[in-house]
């Protein structure tokens, strides 16, 4: 407890009294300055090239030495009459936010393009309400309430959506709570008032889940939840495959990645474009959710592009990275907002270039779960010792799978193997979530091609019991070519920034206080730790340990801005790519001086 108090004191001291409204106001002012041409003066610009789009700053011209950063920051502060100034890198980004070579545009990540979560009812306005007490649930922990809760969820689904109320109390659940219909919200009375007490693991409820890559690993170490949001048909096909020991792929195109059909092919386009040209629009309509599918070629130019391009990625040997190559084709779900002739406008900017050699097409995908959420409750698993590494039994928290525009709000999970999971999930928001209790393998994990998600106002509490020998602690995980995900305003009393190989790219971690005492993982066959445009912005490291905090020596075309001064310890990594990484380092050792303090809030205020 003493260690936890120290972490919380450091958090409060570093975060100061800056409000969300203040941050947004500052960001709006910056955006206005950029629009009038005040931003980015004196910046060198690059010619077009793979990884350095035209009109953006030349990556190699602004690598900042550690010794000079603090001096530059202090000089800027003095020039502003003692007021901290917006960082040069932010001003440069604001001038070209959709095509910056080091910082991704994540201002539209999360539920409905970054919209606020709906209040009181699903956004579609369904009025149906089901109280689980009326379906037989008891709030005194005396009997299994899972059948009653699931009947209430099914009733809401049959009405086309609605709200399932779980009043204050403790409800024993001996089965999985399954949210398989769109526009269904499960709402407790608050995480301090409604508790679901889970007595059984996913291994007991579904069966042993082996790894599709072989070995004796348990895939419950990174999949599934005791509250599981997944389309009903997709959940059935997944669990049927697990029971048959036919270990599935878990994303949008089925257990074998072959359940899709082409809607149209796509003409070449550039990173950041929101309107694309397609061959045929007859099967496309406004509001539809489609999958952009990009396949790699024999020389792996798609993977090179994800890594930023240039000599380093071109020299990298991709062919033996069999786990990484199993994640390709890259599949990116996106909603269509307009169709005019052969021109199609998308909800979000393109995450990558589109080139003919990658066979670009829009395709169908599994029927998605949309507009569903879980709010205001605690899920507490029966307390068992944490399992040996990669042998988790599946006392898991909340999982989002093949879900789009879904959310969790005010949710605590306790005594779980894995806390909150995003598996082939996109455009979801996890807000005011907390992982507590005896310690978790993955408090948060993001994998299997999960994109555009927002995890904000999150907490990983200090474990309540010592870690058993042979266990592992990661932290906030991202892997499997997952992209454009954001972790914002977090307090991590334990754990680390777990880029778990599988070359995640264009992800952001911002405004986080971390006691960096975990280790990252990842199989060598999963390839690089990072792809391009990975950004750590305003990261306050309370114990001074490095290890994936400052990433300017590891991640290509990346940015490390406002990282506490850190030193190497234990797990020391080397860059995956040779040669110049084209990285940016700014305000090293002075996170308190970074403006804007929260990169996501500032980008959202740009309104692109």
N, C-alpha and C positions, 0 to 999 in steps of 0.2 A: 504493500500500500504506500510505503514511503516513496518508492520509485515512481508510482503512478502520480502521487502528488507533485513530485518534481516535474514530471512531464507536463502536467496540467498548468503548473505555474509558468513554465517556459512558454507554453502555448499562449497563455493570456498576455504575458509580457511582450511576446513578439507580434501578436495580432493587433494589439492596441485597441483603439476605440473606433475603428473605421467600419461604417455600416455598409450593408449591401447597396442602399440607396446612394450613399456617398461614392462608392465605387462606380456605380452606373453613371452617376452624374459626371464624374471625372472622365469616364470613357466617352460619353457623348461629346464632351468638350474636345477631346482628342480627335474624335471622328470629324467634328466640325472643322478643326484646324487642318486636318488632312484634306478635306474637301475644298478648302480655300487655297491649298498649295503651301501651307505653312509647314507641313510635315515633309521630312525626308530631304531637306536641303543639304547639299554637299555630298550626296550619296553617289558612288560609282555604280554604273549599270552594266549588265551583261548582255551580250548578244544571244540570240536564240540558241538553245542547245538542250540536250537531254538532261533534265534535272535542274536547269537554270533557264526558266522561261524568259522570253523577251520582256524588257521593261522592269525587271526586278534586279535587286542589288546583286552584284557579283559576289558569290559566296566566299571566294578565296581572298577578297580584298579587305575583309573586316574581321578576321580572326583576332581576338583581343587577348593579349597576354595577361596572366593573372595579376602581375605586379601593377599593371596600369589601370585595371578596372576600378579599383577602389578610389584611386586618385581622380580618375575621370568622373566618377559619380559624385565625389565631394566637390569637384570643381563646378559641375553642373548645378549642384545645390547652392553653392555660393553665388553663382551667376543668377540664380532665381531668387535672390534675396533671402536665402535660408530655406526656401520651400523646395521639397524634392520635385524634380522635373521628370516628365515622361522620358523613358529610356529611348536612346537613338534607335534601337532595334524595333521598338513599338511604332515609332513614327514612320520608319521605313515600311513596316508591315502594313500600317493603315493606308499607305499610299497605293498598295497593290495587294489587297488581302487574299484574293482568290488564287494567286499564282506565286506567292513568296516561296523561295527555294528551301528555306529551313523551317518555317512555321506554318502548320496547316490551318486552314479556315475551319473552325469548329463551332462557329457562332450559331449554327442551326442544328447542332446535335441534340438528341433527346426527343421526348414526346412531341409530336406534331410540329416538327421543325423548330423546337425550342420554346414552344408555348408553355404557359403556366398550366399546372395540372388542373383538371376539372374539379369543381367543388360540388359536393352533395349528391351528384348523380353522374352517370356516364355522359360523355359529351354529346351523345345522340339524343339525350333527353328522355330515355326510357323511365317510366314512372313505376314500374313493377318493383315491389319491395318484398323480400322474404326474410322473416325473422327466424333464426335457427331454432329458437325455443319452441316455435309453433310446429317444427318438424321433428321434435323429440329430443333435442340436445339438452343436456343438463350442465349448468354452470358451476357445479360443485366438485368436479373432478371424480365423480363417482361411477361414471359409465362411459363407454366409448361413444364420443360425439361425432366421429368422422362420418358415419352413414347419414346422420341428420344434416350435417353441414353440406355434404355432397349432394343430398337430395334438394336442398334449398338452392344450391348453385345450378343444378340441372333444371330446376323450375324456372329460374331467371333466364337461363339459356333458351329454354323452350318458348319463352315470351319474347325472344329477340333481344334480350338484355335486361338489366336491372341491377338492384343493389341487394346484397345479402348481408344482413345485420347480425353481428355476433355481440350481444350485450356484455357488459362487465361480468367477469367471472373467470374461472379456470375450467377448461374443457379438455378432458382426456381424449386424445386421438390415437387409435391403434392402426390407422391406415393413412394413406396419402390424401391430402386435400387437393383436388384436381380442378383447375379452372381451364376448361376446354372450349368454352363458347365465347365469342366476341361480345363486347359491351357489357360484361358482367364485372361488378366491383364487389369484392368481399371487404366489409368494413367492420372493424372492431370499435370499441369505445375509446381506444388510445393504447399505446404500447405499455403504459403503466397500469392499465385497468383490465384489458382482455388478454388472457393467456391461453395458448394451445399447448398442451403438454403431450409431447410425442413419445410413445413408448417403444416403437419398433424401428428398425433400420430398413433401408431400401433393399439390402441383401435379404432380409427376412420377408419383406413384402413382395418383392419381384423375383429375386434370385441373384446368384453370382453374376457379375458383369465383368467379363474379361476384356482385355485390350485388343483392338483390331490389328495392332502392331506386334502382337505376340508377347511372350513372357507371362509371368504370374501376377501382373499388376491388376488392381481392381479399378475399373473405370468409374466406380462410384467415388473415386478420389477426385473426379473433375466433372461429374455429370449428375443430373437429377436433383430433386428436392422434395422434402416432405410437404411443402406447398409448391405445386408444380403448375406453372402456366404454360400450356402447350395446346395447340389445336387438337381436338378430340381424336380425329382420324390419325394424325401424325403420332400422337401419344400411343395409340393402340398398335401402330405398326412398329414403333420403337420397342415397346415392351414385349411384343410378341417375338421380335427378333432376339431380344436378350434372353427370353425364356428358352428359345430354340438354340441358344449359344451360337447364333449367327451374328457376330458383333457388327453393329451398323455404323455407317456414317450418320451424323446427327443433325445435319442442316436442312436447307430448304428444298433439296431435290431428291429426297428419299434415301433409304438405307444403302443403296448402291450408287447414288448420285446419278441416276438415269431416269428419274421421274420428272421430265420437263419436255416442253415442246416449243419450237421457235415461233415467236410472234412476228418478228421482222428482223432484218439485218440493219446495222447501223453504220453510217458514213463516218469517216475520220473526224475527230474532234479533239479539243485540248483540255487538259486539267483546268477545272474552274468554270468551264462552260455549263450553263443551265439549259440551253436549248440545243437540241441535236437534230440532225436530219436522218430520217429512216427511209427504208425502201418502200414500206407499205404500212399504212395506218389503219387498215380496215379492222384489225383485231385490237386496236388500242382505243382507250377512251379516258376522258378526264376523270380523275379520282381513282383509277385502277392502280393496283400495286403490281409491279413487274420486277423481273430480275435482269440486271445487266450482267451478261456472262462474257468474260474475257479468258480465252485459252492461251497457254504459252506456246511458243514455237520451239523447234528442235535446238536452237541455240540459247534459249532461255532469256530472250530480250524482254519479256514481260517482267520476270523476276528482277532483271537488271534495272528496269525502269522503276519498279517499286523501291529499289535501293538507291535511287537517285541518278543512276547511269554513270558513265565515265570509266576510266581505266580500272579502278578498284573492283567494282561489280563485274566488269567484263573479264577480269582475270580470275574471279572466284570460280571454284569448281562446284557446280550445282548438281551434277548427275548422280552423285552418291548420297544426296540429301533426300532420301526416299520419303521420309515423313513430310518434309516441306513440300515436295512436288505432289504429294497426295492431296494437298489443299488447293491445288490448281485444277480446273479453272477457278478464277476469282469470281465470286458471286456476290453482287451488291443489290439488295432490294431497294426500290425507290418508288415513290408515288408520282404518277403523272398529274400535272396541274393544268395542262392545256395541250390541245392538238389543233394545229392550223396547217392544212395541206399536208406536206411531208415533214413539217417541223413539229417537234414534240418538246414541251417544256417540262422540266423535272423539279421536284420539290427541293432538291439539294444540288449544289454544284458537282460536277463530275469529280470523282476521287482520283482519277488517273487520265492520261491521254487515252484516246481510242485510235488504234491503228489497224489497218487491214490484216496484217500478219497475225493478229490475235483473234481472228474470226469473231468480231464483236456482234452481239445480237441481244435483243430483248426476248426473254423467254417467260414461260409460266413458272410458277413455284407452288410449293405446298400451300393449300388454303391457309392463310395466316390467321393467327389470333390477333385481333386489333381492338383497341379501346377498352381493355380489361385491366383491372388493377387490384391490389391488395393494400389495405390501409389500417393503421391504428391497432396493432396487436403485437404481442410477443410470441414467438415460437420457441419453446424450450424443450430440448430433447432430454430424455432420461440421462443422467450423468454417468458416462462410462469413460475409461481411460482413452486418451487419444491413441489411435491405431498406429502401427509401424508405417513408415513412409510408403505410399502407394498401395497400401492394403486397407484403405478406408472401407468401413462397412456400409456407409451411406446414411449416417445421422446428419443429413444435409438440410440446409435452411430453405431458401426460396430460389427456385430456378425459373428462368425465362427461356423458352425454347421455341424457335420459329414464331416468335412474337414480334409485333411491330406496333408502335404507338401504344405501348402498355406501360405500367408504372407500379412502383411500390413507394409508399409514403408512411413515415412514422412506424417503422418496423424494426424490432429488435429480435435477433436470434441468439440463443444461448446454448452452450455445451454441444456445439455442432462440429462435425468433421469439416464441412465446407459451408461458408455462410451464404453468400448471394452469388448466383451463377447466371451468366449470359452465354447461351449455347446456340449458335446460329440465330441470334436475336439482334434486332436493329431498331433504332429510333425509340428506345425505351429510356425512361427516367427513373432512377432510384434516388429518392430524396429522404433525408432524415433517417438513414438506416444505421444500425449499430450491431456489431458483433461482440459478444460478451461470453464470459464463462471460462471453461477449463482450457481453452486454446484450440485453434483451428489450423488445419493444413493450408487451405486457401480461404482466408476470410472473404475475399472477393476474387472471382475469376471470370475471364472474358475470352472466349475461344470459339473455334469452329466457324471462323468467318463471321464474327459479330462486329457490326459497324454502327457508327453514329449514335452511340449510347452516351448518356450523361449520368454520372454518379456524383451527387453533390451533398454537402453537409453530412458527411459520413464519419463514423467513429469505429476504431478497432481498440477495444479496451485491453488493458494489461490482463494476462491470463490469471486465473484465480488459484491454479495449482501449478507446480513445476512441470516442465515438459518431460514426459517419459523418454528414456534413452531410445534412439532409433527413429524418432519422429522428426518431422520437418515443419518449419513455419515459412511461408512465403509472404503474403501480404496482399497487395493489389496487383493482380495478375493480368497479363494480356499476352495472347499468342495466336498462332494459326492464321496469319495474314489478316487479323482483325485490324480495323482502321477507323480513324476519326472518332475515337472514343475519348471521353473527358472524365478525369477525376478532379473534383473541385471542392475547396473548403473542407479539408479532412483533418482529423486528428488521429494519428496512428501511435498508440502507446506501445506498440510492438509491430514487427513485420518489416517489409522492405518493398521496393518497387520491383516487382517480379516480371520483367520481360522474359518470358519463358521460351525463348527461341521461337521457331516458326515465323520469323521475320514480321512481327507486327510493324505497321508503319503509320505515320501521320496521326499519332495519338498525343494527348496532352495531359500532364499532371500539373496542377496549379494551386497555389495557396494552401499548402499542406504542411503541417507540423508532424515530424516523424522521429520516433526513437528507432533508429535503423539497426535492428538486431536480428533480422531474418536473413535468409539466403534465397537467391533465385534458383530456378531449376531449368530443365530443358535437355532433351536428348540431342546428341551431336547430329543425328540424322535429320533433325528439325531445322538445321541451318542457322542463319544469323540471329543474333539477339535483337537487332533493330534493322528496319528499313529506313527510308528517308522521312524527313519532316517530323521527327519526334521532338517534343518540346517539354522541358521541365522549367517551370516559371514560378518563382517565389516559393522555395522549398526550405523550410526551417528544420535543420537536422540537429536534434537536441543532444545527441551523444557524439557528434563530430565524426562519425564513421562514413566512409565512402561506400562503394558498392552500389552502383547504378543510380546514384543521386546526381552527380555531375557526370554528364555523358558526352562531353565534347571530345574525349579521347576514344570513344567507342562507336557512337552512332553516326552514320553518314548524313550529311545535309541536315544537321540537328541544331538545336539551340538550348543552351543551359543559361538561364537568366535568374539572378538573385538566389543562388544556392549558397547555403551556409558553408563556411570553410570546413573542409572535410579531409581526412587522411585515410590511406588505404589500411585495410585490415582483412585478415582471413581470406575470404573469397576475392581474388584479384583477377579481373578479366583483361583480355587483350582484344584489339579490334578484329572483327571478322574480315574486313576489307583492307587491302594494302594501299599505300600511297596517301595522298591528301584526302581527308574526310570532308572538307568543306563545312566545318562546323563553326558555330558562333558561341562565344562565352562573354557574358556581360554581367556587371554588378556582382562578380564572384565575391563571396564573403560578406555581402551587405544586402541580405534579402529585405531588410526594413526600408531600404532606399528605393526599391523597385516601384515604378509607377508606369502603368496601372498595376495594382497588386494582384489582381485576379484576371488572368488572360481570357478566360471564358466569358466573364461578365463584360469585359471590354469589347470582345469580338461580337457578342450578342447585341451590344448597343450600336454597333455599326449598321445593323439592319440589312445586311445583304441577302 
